[in-house]
Amino acid sequence: MKILLAEDEPRIAADIAIALKASGMAVDIVRDGEAAWFAGDVENYDAAILDLGLPKLDGLTVLKRWRANERRFPVLILTARGTWTERVDGINSGADDYLPKPFEMEELLARLRAILRRSAGQSAPILKSGLLLLDTRQMRITLRGVPVSLSPLEYRLLAFLMHHAGRVVAPTELAEHLYDSGNDRDPNTIEVIVARLRRKLGSGVIETRRGFGYLMPDDPA
């Protein structure tokens, strides 16, 4: 999962980025509204964390522009201004959730995981594919009840496929959501990561649709 973080306070941005990476997510940080609008308009993100009080362009204007351009990724709003009218404006403009500052990091992560699940049509915090379980709260993978150790890249790829179970995902799309914008996105590396996952989880866990991509079945045999 790749997250866009639009926050102009360096300490807050750094703390959130550390928490996101520790939760198995890739993150791009932008410091002002113009950069946030541009990044969200040209990159494919799984979600955005958007501060309303950004310089150059306020967060609410950024959100409205994204939605006007049909950018549909979920957005979690952060703001030090917590009036109910601002919350209503944010939700009416297309935000998926709202968190006033100051906040607890665990609450931010819980709300972010919830909107990620909802955007993918998932409701429970534990994702299931056959005998494979992924607990999004603890980043814990079990197969037949036995914990499986994955690298950060393996976890991010598996989590993306499980969030989108039943849909064929192209290698180029996986690469876009696996790495932040500072890394090379070589779709050929996806095949290597999938091969490692199959060695750990079994060859039938992730299906290959030749010429199209990879599929995590809803209910594999």
Biotite code that builds the C-alpha atoms (Angstrom):
import biotite.structure as struc

atoms = struc.array([
    struc.Atom([0.000, 0.000, 0.000], chain_id="A", res_id=1, res_name="MET", atom_name="CA", element="C"),
    struc.Atom([1.298, 3.454, -0.942], chain_id="A", res_id=2, res_name="LYS", atom_name="CA", element="C"),
    struc.Atom([0.190, 6.530, 1.004], chain_id="A", res_id=3, res_name="ILE", atom_name="CA", element="C"),
    struc.Atom([0.461, 10.222, 0.148], chain_id="A", res_id=4, res_name="LEU", atom_name="CA", element="C"),
    struc.Atom([1.156, 12.295, 3.263], chain_id="A", res_id=5, res_name="LEU", atom_name="CA", element="C"),
    struc.Atom([0.505, 16.037, 2.873], chain_id="A", res_id=6, res_name="ALA", atom_name="CA", element="C"),
    struc.Atom([1.732, 17.693, 6.077], chain_id="A", res_id=7, res_name="GLU", atom_name="CA", element="C"),
    struc.Atom([3.760, 20.896, 6.395], chain_id="A", res_id=8, res_name="ASP", atom_name="CA", element="C"),
    struc.Atom([4.955, 20.411, 9.987], chain_id="A", res_id=9, res_name="GLU", atom_name="CA", element="C"),
    struc.Atom([8.246, 18.473, 9.657], chain_id="A", res_id=10, res_name="PRO", atom_name="CA", element="C"),
    struc.Atom([8.100, 16.747, 13.050], chain_id="A", res_id=11, res_name="ARG", atom_name="CA", element="C"),
    struc.Atom([4.523, 15.547, 12.588], chain_id="A", res_id=12, res_name="ILE", atom_name="CA", element="C"),
    struc.Atom([5.255, 14.422, 9.027], chain_id="A", res_id=13, res_name="ALA", atom_name="CA", element="C"),
    struc.Atom([8.341, 12.497, 10.146], chain_id="A", res_id=14, res_name="ALA", atom_name="CA", element="C"),
    struc.Atom([6.488, 10.792, 13.005], chain_id="A", res_id=15, res_name="ASP", atom_name="CA", element="C"),
    struc.Atom([3.599, 9.746, 10.755], chain_id="A", res_id=16, res_name="ILE", atom_name="CA", element="C"),
    struc.Atom([5.967, 8.496, 8.047], chain_id="A", res_id=17, res_name="ALA", atom_name="CA", element="C"),
    struc.Atom([7.851, 6.352, 10.548], chain_id="A", res_id=18, res_name="ILE", atom_name="CA", element="C"),
    struc.Atom([4.576, 4.852, 11.805], chain_id="A", res_id=19, res_name="ALA", atom_name="CA", element="C"),
    struc.Atom([3.330, 4.178, 8.265], chain_id="A", res_id=20, res_name="LEU", atom_name="CA", element="C"),
    struc.Atom([6.557, 2.462, 7.226], chain_id="A", res_id=21, res_name="LYS", atom_name="CA", element="C"),
    struc.Atom([6.534, 0.407, 10.421], chain_id="A", res_id=22, res_name="ALA", atom_name="CA", element="C"),
    struc.Atom([3.006, -0.680, 9.451], chain_id="A", res_id=23, res_name="SER", atom_name="CA", element="C"),
    struc.Atom([4.209, -2.030, 6.105], chain_id="A", res_id=24, res_name="GLY", atom_name="CA", element="C"),
    struc.Atom([3.287, 0.929, 3.899], chain_id="A", res_id=25, res_name="MET", atom_name="CA", element="C"),
    struc.Atom([5.235, 3.007, 1.401], chain_id="A", res_id=26, res_name="ALA", atom_name="CA", element="C"),
    struc.Atom([4.851, 6.761, 1.859], chain_id="A", res_id=27, res_name="VAL", atom_name="CA", element="C"),
    struc.Atom([5.458, 9.942, -0.173], chain_id="A", res_id=28, res_name="ASP", atom_name="CA", element="C"),
    struc.Atom([5.655, 13.205, 1.809], chain_id="A", res_id=29, res_name="ILE", atom_name="CA", element="C"),
    struc.Atom([4.721, 16.604, 0.397], chain_id="A", res_id=30, res_name="VAL", atom_name="CA", element="C"),
    struc.Atom([4.888, 19.899, 2.318], chain_id="A", res_id=31, res_name="ARG", atom_name="CA", element="C"),
    struc.Atom([2.431, 22.220, 0.564], chain_id="A", res_id=32, res_name="ASP", atom_name="CA", element="C"),
    struc.Atom([-0.929, 22.152, -1.149], chain_id="A", res_id=33, res_name="GLY", atom_name="CA", element="C"),
    struc.Atom([0.331, 22.640, -4.694], chain_id="A", res_id=34, res_name="GLU", atom_name="CA", element="C"),
    struc.Atom([2.690, 19.671, -4.368], chain_id="A", res_id=35, res_name="ALA", atom_name="CA", element="C"),
    struc.Atom([-0.098, 17.619, -2.771], chain_id="A", res_id=36, res_name="ALA", atom_name="CA", element="C"),
    struc.Atom([-2.547, 18.400, -5.583], chain_id="A", res_id=37, res_name="TRP", atom_name="CA", element="C"),
    struc.Atom([0.032, 17.544, -8.268], chain_id="A", res_id=38, res_name="PHE", atom_name="CA", element="C"),
    struc.Atom([1.195, 14.300, -6.620], chain_id="A", res_id=39, res_name="ALA", atom_name="CA", element="C"),
    struc.Atom([-2.350, 13.078, -6.040], chain_id="A", res_id=40, res_name="GLY", atom_name="CA", element="C"),
    struc.Atom([-3.311, 13.959, -9.592], chain_id="A", res_id=41, res_name="ASP", atom_name="CA", element="C"),
    struc.Atom([-0.483, 12.114, -11.366], chain_id="A", res_id=42, res_name="VAL", atom_name="CA", element="C"),
    struc.Atom([0.396, 9.221, -9.030], chain_id="A", res_id=43, res_name="GLU", atom_name="CA", element="C"),
    struc.Atom([-1.685, 6.203, -8.018], chain_id="A", res_id=44, res_name="ASN", atom_name="CA", element="C"),
    struc.Atom([-2.072, 6.133, -4.233], chain_id="A", res_id=45, res_name="TYR", atom_name="CA", element="C"),
    struc.Atom([-4.038, 3.766, -2.057], chain_id="A", res_id=46, res_name="ASP", atom_name="CA", element="C"),
    struc.Atom([-4.932, 6.628, 0.296], chain_id="A", res_id=47, res_name="ALA", atom_name="CA", element="C"),
    struc.Atom([-3.917, 10.145, 1.296], chain_id="A", res_id=48, res_name="ALA", atom_name="CA", element="C"),
    struc.Atom([-3.462, 11.767, 4.695], chain_id="A", res_id=49, res_name="ILE", atom_name="CA", element="C"),
    struc.Atom([-4.228, 15.435, 4.096], chain_id="A", res_id=50, res_name="LEU", atom_name="CA", element="C"),
    struc.Atom([-3.659, 18.351, 6.457], chain_id="A", res_id=51, res_name="ASP", atom_name="CA", element="C"),
    struc.Atom([-6.142, 21.173, 5.851], chain_id="A", res_id=52, res_name="LEU", atom_name="CA", element="C"),
    struc.Atom([-3.747, 23.960, 6.884], chain_id="A", res_id=53, res_name="GLY", atom_name="CA", element="C"),
    struc.Atom([-1.231, 23.583, 4.058], chain_id="A", res_id=54, res_name="LEU", atom_name="CA", element="C"),
    struc.Atom([0.664, 26.559, 2.572], chain_id="A", res_id=55, res_name="PRO", atom_name="CA", element="C"),
    struc.Atom([0.201, 27.680, -1.061], chain_id="A", res_id=56, res_name="LYS", atom_name="CA", element="C"),
    struc.Atom([-3.086, 25.786, -1.414], chain_id="A", res_id=57, res_name="LEU", atom_name="CA", element="C"),
    struc.Atom([-5.311, 24.757, 1.481], chain_id="A", res_id=58, res_name="ASP", atom_name="CA", element="C"),
    struc.Atom([-6.172, 21.098, 1.966], chain_id="A", res_id=59, res_name="GLY", atom_name="CA", element="C"),
    struc.Atom([-9.883, 21.503, 1.277], chain_id="A", res_id=60, res_name="LEU", atom_name="CA", element="C"),
    struc.Atom([-9.141, 23.046, -2.141], chain_id="A", res_id=61, res_name="THR", atom_name="CA", element="C"),
    struc.Atom([-6.708, 20.183, -2.856], chain_id="A", res_id=62, res_name="VAL", atom_name="CA", element="C"),
    struc.Atom([-9.390, 17.641, -1.982], chain_id="A", res_id=63, res_name="LEU", atom_name="CA", element="C"),
    struc.Atom([-12.005, 19.342, -4.162], chain_id="A", res_id=64, res_name="LYS", atom_name="CA", element="C"),
    struc.Atom([-9.611, 19.398, -7.115], chain_id="A", res_id=65, res_name="ARG", atom_name="CA", element="C"),
    struc.Atom([-8.802, 15.699, -6.687], chain_id="A", res_id=66, res_name="TRP", atom_name="CA", element="C"),
    struc.Atom([-12.472, 14.767, -6.637], chain_id="A", res_id=67, res_name="ARG", atom_name="CA", element="C"),
    struc.Atom([-13.265, 17.061, -9.568], chain_id="A", res_id=68, res_name="ALA", atom_name="CA", element="C"),
    struc.Atom([-10.576, 15.179, -11.541], chain_id="A", res_id=69, res_name="ASN", atom_name="CA", element="C"),
    struc.Atom([-12.122, 11.870, -10.415], chain_id="A", res_id=70, res_name="GLU", atom_name="CA", element="C"),
    struc.Atom([-9.224, 10.887, -8.195], chain_id="A", res_id=71, res_name="ARG", atom_name="CA", element="C"),
    struc.Atom([-11.050, 8.395, -6.006], chain_id="A", res_id=72, res_name="ARG", atom_name="CA", element="C"),
    struc.Atom([-8.454, 7.197, -3.476], chain_id="A", res_id=73, res_name="PHE", atom_name="CA", element="C"),
    struc.Atom([-9.663, 7.540, 0.135], chain_id="A", res_id=74, res_name="PRO", atom_name="CA", element="C"),
    struc.Atom([-8.610, 10.638, 2.075], chain_id="A", res_id=75, res_name="VAL", atom_name="CA", element="C"),
    struc.Atom([-8.088, 11.029, 5.816], chain_id="A", res_id=76, res_name="LEU", atom_name="CA", element="C"),
    struc.Atom([-8.154, 14.691, 6.832], chain_id="A", res_id=77, res_name="ILE", atom_name="CA", element="C"),
    struc.Atom([-5.942, 16.064, 9.604], chain_id="A", res_id=78, res_name="LEU", atom_name="CA", element="C"),
    struc.Atom([-6.385, 19.536, 11.049], chain_id="A", res_id=79, res_name="THR", atom_name="CA", element="C"),
    struc.Atom([-5.777, 21.565, 14.180], chain_id="A", res_id=80, res_name="ALA", atom_name="CA", element="C"),
    struc.Atom([-9.076, 23.319, 13.469], chain_id="A", res_id=81, res_name="ARG", atom_name="CA", element="C"),
    struc.Atom([-11.803, 21.085, 14.800], chain_id="A", res_id=82, res_name="GLY", atom_name="CA", element="C"),
    struc.Atom([-15.127, 22.888, 14.345], chain_id="A", res_id=83, res_name="THR", atom_name="CA", element="C"),
    struc.Atom([-18.078, 20.800, 13.240], chain_id="A", res_id=84, res_name="TRP", atom_name="CA", element="C"),
    struc.Atom([-18.649, 23.005, 10.186], chain_id="A", res_id=85, res_name="THR", atom_name="CA", element="C"),
    struc.Atom([-15.138, 22.254, 8.914], chain_id="A", res_id=86, res_name="GLU", atom_name="CA", element="C"),
    struc.Atom([-15.688, 18.546, 9.454], chain_id="A", res_id=87, res_name="ARG", atom_name="CA", element="C"),
    struc.Atom([-18.931, 18.748, 7.471], chain_id="A", res_id=88, res_name="VAL", atom_name="CA", element="C"),
    struc.Atom([-17.193, 20.699, 4.679], chain_id="A", res_id=89, res_name="ASP", atom_name="CA", element="C"),
    struc.Atom([-14.456, 18.077, 4.520], chain_id="A", res_id=90, res_name="GLY", atom_name="CA", element="C"),
    struc.Atom([-16.836, 15.133, 4.360], chain_id="A", res_id=91, res_name="ILE", atom_name="CA", element="C"),
    struc.Atom([-19.061, 16.889, 1.819], chain_id="A", res_id=92, res_name="ASN", atom_name="CA", element="C"),
    struc.Atom([-16.007, 17.598, -0.335], chain_id="A", res_id=93, res_name="SER", atom_name="CA", element="C"),
    struc.Atom([-15.141, 13.916, -0.544], chain_id="A", res_id=94, res_name="GLY", atom_name="CA", element="C"),
    struc.Atom([-13.110, 13.072, 2.564], chain_id="A", res_id=95, res_name="ALA", atom_name="CA", element="C"),
    struc.Atom([-13.503, 9.574, 3.965], chain_id="A", res_id=96, res_name="ASP", atom_name="CA", element="C"),
    struc.Atom([-12.593, 10.344, 7.573], chain_id="A", res_id=97, res_name="ASP", atom_name="CA", element="C"),
    struc.Atom([-11.510, 13.204, 9.792], chain_id="A", res_id=98, res_name="TYR", atom_name="CA", element="C"),
    struc.Atom([-8.985, 13.314, 12.655], chain_id="A", res_id=99, res_name="LEU", atom_name="CA", element="C"),
    struc.Atom([-8.361, 16.499, 14.691], chain_id="A", res_id=100, res_name="PRO", atom_name="CA", element="C"),
    struc.Atom([-4.910, 17.390, 16.034], chain_id="A", res_id=101, res_name="LYS", atom_name="CA", element="C"),
    struc.Atom([-3.461, 16.451, 18.442], chain_id="A", res_id=102, res_name="PRO", atom_name="CA", element="C"),
    struc.Atom([-4.074, 12.756, 17.853], chain_id="A", res_id=103, res_name="PHE", atom_name="CA", element="C"),
    struc.Atom([-2.768, 9.396, 18.952], chain_id="A", res_id=104, res_name="GLU", atom_name="CA", element="C"),
    struc.Atom([-0.766, 7.601, 16.288], chain_id="A", res_id=105, res_name="MET", atom_name="CA", element="C"),
    struc.Atom([-2.595, 4.323, 16.892], chain_id="A", res_id=106, res_name="GLU", atom_name="CA", element="C"),
    struc.Atom([-5.908, 6.026, 16.160], chain_id="A", res_id=107, res_name="GLU", atom_name="CA", element="C"),
    struc.Atom([-4.549, 7.477, 12.925], chain_id="A", res_id=108, res_name="LEU", atom_name="CA", element="C"),
    struc.Atom([-3.321, 4.040, 11.826], chain_id="A", res_id=109, res_name="LEU", atom_name="CA", element="C"),
    struc.Atom([-6.620, 2.399, 12.781], chain_id="A", res_id=110, res_name="ALA", atom_name="CA", element="C"),
    struc.Atom([-8.639, 4.967, 10.828], chain_id="A", res_id=111, res_name="ARG", atom_name="CA", element="C"),
    struc.Atom([-6.305, 4.678, 7.839], chain_id="A", res_id=112, res_name="LEU", atom_name="CA", element="C"),
    struc.Atom([-6.528, 0.881, 7.794], chain_id="A", res_id=113, res_name="ARG", atom_name="CA", element="C"),
    struc.Atom([-10.325, 1.150, 8.000], chain_id="A", res_id=114, res_name="ALA", atom_name="CA", element="C"),
    struc.Atom([-10.657, 3.451, 4.977], chain_id="A", res_id=115, res_name="ILE", atom_name="CA", element="C"),
    struc.Atom([-8.215, 1.282, 3.032], chain_id="A", res_id=116, res_name="LEU", atom_name="CA", element="C"),
    struc.Atom([-10.384, -1.762, 3.730], chain_id="A", res_id=117, res_name="ARG", atom_name="CA", element="C"),
    struc.Atom([-13.600, 0.051, 2.837], chain_id="A", res_id=118, res_name="ARG", atom_name="CA", element="C"),
    struc.Atom([-12.173, 1.362, -0.437], chain_id="A", res_id=119, res_name="SER", atom_name="CA", element="C"),
    struc.Atom([-11.269, -2.214, -1.402], chain_id="A", res_id=120, res_name="ALA", atom_name="CA", element="C"),
    struc.Atom([-14.694, -3.559, -0.414], chain_id="A", res_id=121, res_name="GLY", atom_name="CA", element="C"),
    struc.Atom([-13.379, -5.258, 2.729], chain_id="A", res_id=122, res_name="GLN", atom_name="CA", element="C"),
    struc.Atom([-14.978, -4.810, 6.128], chain_id="A", res_id=123, res_name="SER", atom_name="CA", element="C"),
    struc.Atom([-13.108, -7.000, 8.625], chain_id="A", res_id=124, res_name="ALA", atom_name="CA", element="C"),
    struc.Atom([-9.569, -6.194, 9.857], chain_id="A", res_id=125, res_name="PRO", atom_name="CA", element="C"),
    struc.Atom([-8.546, -9.797, 9.172], chain_id="A", res_id=126, res_name="ILE", atom_name="CA", element="C"),
    struc.Atom([-8.359, -10.640, 5.471], chain_id="A", res_id=127, res_name="LEU", atom_name="CA", element="C"),
    struc.Atom([-8.783, -14.260, 4.409], chain_id="A", res_id=128, res_name="LYS", atom_name="CA", element="C"),
    struc.Atom([-7.888, -16.248, 1.315], chain_id="A", res_id=129, res_name="SER", atom_name="CA", element="C"),
    struc.Atom([-8.432, -19.940, 1.896], chain_id="A", res_id=130, res_name="GLY", atom_name="CA", element="C"),
    struc.Atom([-6.237, -20.995, 4.822], chain_id="A", res_id=131, res_name="LEU", atom_name="CA", element="C"),
    struc.Atom([-4.202, -17.797, 4.597], chain_id="A", res_id=132, res_name="LEU", atom_name="CA", element="C"),
    struc.Atom([-5.026, -15.005, 7.072], chain_id="A", res_id=133, res_name="LEU", atom_name="CA", element="C"),
    struc.Atom([-3.679, -11.455, 7.186], chain_id="A", res_id=134, res_name="LEU", atom_name="CA", element="C"),
    struc.Atom([-4.309, -9.433, 10.349], chain_id="A", res_id=135, res_name="ASP", atom_name="CA", element="C"),
    struc.Atom([-3.997, -5.819, 9.164], chain_id="A", res_id=136, res_name="THR", atom_name="CA", element="C"),
    struc.Atom([-3.840, -4.529, 12.740], chain_id="A", res_id=137, res_name="ARG", atom_name="CA", element="C"),
    struc.Atom([-0.769, -6.557, 13.713], chain_id="A", res_id=138, res_name="GLN", atom_name="CA", element="C"),
    struc.Atom([0.731, -7.106, 10.224], chain_id="A", res_id=139, res_name="MET", atom_name="CA", element="C"),
    struc.Atom([0.561, -10.806, 11.025], chain_id="A", res_id=140, res_name="ARG", atom_name="CA", element="C"),
    struc.Atom([0.383, -13.521, 8.388], chain_id="A", res_id=141, res_name="ILE", atom_name="CA", element="C"),
    struc.Atom([-0.659, -17.061, 9.264], chain_id="A", res_id=142, res_name="THR", atom_name="CA", element="C"),
    struc.Atom([-1.047, -20.109, 7.046], chain_id="A", res_id=143, res_name="LEU", atom_name="CA", element="C"),
    struc.Atom([-3.056, -22.972, 8.560], chain_id="A", res_id=144, res_name="ARG", atom_name="CA", element="C"),
    struc.Atom([-2.623, -21.208, 11.898], chain_id="A", res_id=145, res_name="GLY", atom_name="CA", element="C"),
    struc.Atom([1.184, -21.042, 11.625], chain_id="A", res_id=146, res_name="VAL", atom_name="CA", element="C"),
    struc.Atom([2.832, -17.572, 11.518], chain_id="A", res_id=147, res_name="PRO", atom_name="CA", element="C"),
    struc.Atom([4.758, -16.770, 8.332], chain_id="A", res_id=148, res_name="VAL", atom_name="CA", element="C"),
    struc.Atom([7.651, -14.303, 8.282], chain_id="A", res_id=149, res_name="SER", atom_name="CA", element="C"),
    struc.Atom([7.691, -11.927, 5.300], chain_id="A", res_id=150, res_name="LEU", atom_name="CA", element="C"),
    struc.Atom([9.981, -9.105, 4.227], chain_id="A", res_id=151, res_name="SER", atom_name="CA", element="C"),
    struc.Atom([8.455, -5.598, 3.984], chain_id="A", res_id=152, res_name="PRO", atom_name="CA", element="C"),
    struc.Atom([8.171, -5.851, 0.182], chain_id="A", res_id=153, res_name="LEU", atom_name="CA", element="C"),
    struc.Atom([6.629, -9.309, 0.374], chain_id="A", res_id=154, res_name="GLU", atom_name="CA", element="C"),
    struc.Atom([4.133, -8.082, 2.961], chain_id="A", res_id=155, res_name="TYR", atom_name="CA", element="C"),
    struc.Atom([3.134, -5.022, 0.931], chain_id="A", res_id=156, res_name="ARG", atom_name="CA", element="C"),
    struc.Atom([2.603, -7.058, -2.232], chain_id="A", res_id=157, res_name="LEU", atom_name="CA", element="C"),
    struc.Atom([0.591, -9.745, -0.442], chain_id="A", res_id=158, res_name="LEU", atom_name="CA", element="C"),
    struc.Atom([-1.485, -7.151, 1.429], chain_id="A", res_id=159, res_name="ALA", atom_name="CA", element="C"),
    struc.Atom([-2.334, -5.329, -1.804], chain_id="A", res_id=160, res_name="PHE", atom_name="CA", element="C"),
    struc.Atom([-3.428, -8.539, -3.516], chain_id="A", res_id=161, res_name="LEU", atom_name="CA", element="C"),
    struc.Atom([-5.497, -9.614, -0.501], chain_id="A", res_id=162, res_name="MET", atom_name="CA", element="C"),
    struc.Atom([-7.189, -6.221, -0.283], chain_id="A", res_id=163, res_name="HIS", atom_name="CA", element="C"),
    struc.Atom([-8.101, -6.684, -3.957], chain_id="A", res_id=164, res_name="HIS", atom_name="CA", element="C"),
    struc.Atom([-8.866, -10.408, -3.865], chain_id="A", res_id=165, res_name="ALA", atom_name="CA", element="C"),
    struc.Atom([-10.790, -11.642, -6.882], chain_id="A", res_id=166, res_name="GLY", atom_name="CA", element="C"),
    struc.Atom([-9.290, -9.027, -9.229], chain_id="A", res_id=167, res_name="ARG", atom_name="CA", element="C"),
    struc.Atom([-6.395, -9.554, -11.629], chain_id="A", res_id=168, res_name="VAL", atom_name="CA", element="C"),
    struc.Atom([-3.680, -6.991, -10.866], chain_id="A", res_id=169, res_name="VAL", atom_name="CA", element="C"),
    struc.Atom([-1.096, -6.106, -13.517], chain_id="A", res_id=170, res_name="ALA", atom_name="CA", element="C"),
    struc.Atom([2.622, -6.074, -12.567], chain_id="A", res_id=171, res_name="PRO", atom_name="CA", element="C"),
    struc.Atom([2.813, -2.377, -13.446], chain_id="A", res_id=172, res_name="THR", atom_name="CA", element="C"),
    struc.Atom([-0.009, -1.600, -11.002], chain_id="A", res_id=173, res_name="GLU", atom_name="CA", element="C"),
    struc.Atom([1.646, -3.655, -8.270], chain_id="A", res_id=174, res_name="LEU", atom_name="CA", element="C"),
    struc.Atom([4.917, -1.789, -8.819], chain_id="A", res_id=175, res_name="ALA", atom_name="CA", element="C"),
    struc.Atom([3.128, 1.567, -8.534], chain_id="A", res_id=176, res_name="GLU", atom_name="CA", element="C"),
    struc.Atom([1.642, 0.608, -5.166], chain_id="A", res_id=177, res_name="HIS", atom_name="CA", element="C"),
    struc.Atom([4.666, -1.228, -3.788], chain_id="A", res_id=178, res_name="LEU", atom_name="CA", element="C"),
    struc.Atom([7.288, 1.523, -3.849], chain_id="A", res_id=179, res_name="TYR", atom_name="CA", element="C"),
    struc.Atom([7.376, 5.191, -2.930], chain_id="A", res_id=180, res_name="ASP", atom_name="CA", element="C"),
    struc.Atom([8.213, 7.705, -5.642], chain_id="A", res_id=181, res_name="SER", atom_name="CA", element="C"),
    struc.Atom([11.910, 7.768, -4.712], chain_id="A", res_id=182, res_name="GLY", atom_name="CA", element="C"),
    struc.Atom([12.438, 4.168, -5.832], chain_id="A", res_id=183, res_name="ASN", atom_name="CA", element="C"),
    struc.Atom([12.713, 2.621, -9.265], chain_id="A", res_id=184, res_name="ASP", atom_name="CA", element="C"),
    struc.Atom([9.542, 0.754, -10.191], chain_id="A", res_id=185, res_name="ARG", atom_name="CA", element="C"),
    struc.Atom([10.669, -2.177, -12.282], chain_id="A", res_id=186, res_name="ASP", atom_name="CA", element="C"),
    struc.Atom([7.681, -4.461, -12.928], chain_id="A", res_id=187, res_name="PRO", atom_name="CA", element="C"),
    struc.Atom([10.132, -7.323, -13.536], chain_id="A", res_id=188, res_name="ASN", atom_name="CA", element="C"),
    struc.Atom([10.985, -7.374, -9.823], chain_id="A", res_id=189, res_name="THR", atom_name="CA", element="C"),
    struc.Atom([7.355, -8.210, -9.054], chain_id="A", res_id=190, res_name="ILE", atom_name="CA", element="C"),
    struc.Atom([7.852, -11.684, -10.532], chain_id="A", res_id=191, res_name="GLU", atom_name="CA", element="C"),
    struc.Atom([10.773, -12.245, -8.164], chain_id="A", res_id=192, res_name="VAL", atom_name="CA", element="C"),
    struc.Atom([8.757, -11.185, -5.104], chain_id="A", res_id=193, res_name="ILE", atom_name="CA", element="C"),
    struc.Atom([5.799, -13.347, -6.148], chain_id="A", res_id=194, res_name="VAL", atom_name="CA", element="C"),
    struc.Atom([8.152, -16.320, -6.535], chain_id="A", res_id=195, res_name="ALA", atom_name="CA", element="C"),
    struc.Atom([9.456, -15.773, -2.998], chain_id="A", res_id=196, res_name="ARG", atom_name="CA", element="C"),
    struc.Atom([5.916, -15.603, -1.651], chain_id="A", res_id=197, res_name="LEU", atom_name="CA", element="C"),
    struc.Atom([5.003, -18.839, -3.391], chain_id="A", res_id=198, res_name="ARG", atom_name="CA", element="C"),
    struc.Atom([7.979, -20.588, -1.813], chain_id="A", res_id=199, res_name="ARG", atom_name="CA", element="C"),
    struc.Atom([6.793, -19.461, 1.619], chain_id="A", res_id=200, res_name="LYS", atom_name="CA", element="C"),
    struc.Atom([3.027, -19.834, 1.163], chain_id="A", res_id=201, res_name="LEU", atom_name="CA", element="C"),
    struc.Atom([2.596, -22.502, -1.505], chain_id="A", res_id=202, res_name="GLY", atom_name="CA", element="C"),
    struc.Atom([2.469, -22.366, -5.291], chain_id="A", res_id=203, res_name="SER", atom_name="CA", element="C"),
    struc.Atom([-1.325, -22.094, -5.505], chain_id="A", res_id=204, res_name="GLY", atom_name="CA", element="C"),
    struc.Atom([-1.813, -19.101, -3.216], chain_id="A", res_id=205, res_name="VAL", atom_name="CA", element="C"),
    struc.Atom([-1.195, -16.492, -5.947], chain_id="A", res_id=206, res_name="ILE", atom_name="CA", element="C"),
    struc.Atom([-2.412, -17.289, -9.456], chain_id="A", res_id=207, res_name="GLU", atom_name="CA", element="C"),
    struc.Atom([-0.764, -16.001, -12.634], chain_id="A", res_id=208, res_name="THR", atom_name="CA", element="C"),
    struc.Atom([-2.936, -14.915, -15.538], chain_id="A", res_id=209, res_name="ARG", atom_name="CA", element="C"),
    struc.Atom([-0.497, -14.863, -18.438], chain_id="A", res_id=210, res_name="ARG", atom_name="CA", element="C"),
    struc.Atom([-0.391, -11.515, -20.186], chain_id="A", res_id=211, res_name="GLY", atom_name="CA", element="C"),
    struc.Atom([-2.585, -9.876, -17.534], chain_id="A", res_id=212, res_name="PHE", atom_name="CA", element="C"),
    struc.Atom([-1.138, -10.180, -14.027], chain_id="A", res_id=213, res_name="GLY", atom_name="CA", element="C"),
    struc.Atom([-1.684, -11.839, -10.670], chain_id="A", res_id=214, res_name="TYR", atom_name="CA", element="C"),
    struc.Atom([-4.800, -12.913, -8.836], chain_id="A", res_id=215, res_name="LEU", atom_name="CA", element="C"),
    struc.Atom([-5.471, -13.705, -5.195], chain_id="A", res_id=216, res_name="MET", atom_name="CA", element="C"),
    struc.Atom([-8.636, -15.834, -5.400], chain_id="A", res_id=217, res_name="PRO", atom_name="CA", element="C"),
    struc.Atom([-11.551, -15.036, -3.120], chain_id="A", res_id=218, res_name="ASP", atom_name="CA", element="C"),
    struc.Atom([-11.806, -18.711, -2.159], chain_id="A", res_id=219, res_name="ASP", atom_name="CA", element="C"),
    struc.Atom([-8.944, -20.724, -3.664], chain_id="A", res_id=220, res_name="PRO", atom_name="CA", element="C"),
    struc.Atom([-9.155, -24.497, -3.799], chain_id="A", res_id=221, res_name="ALA", atom_name="CA", element="C"),
])
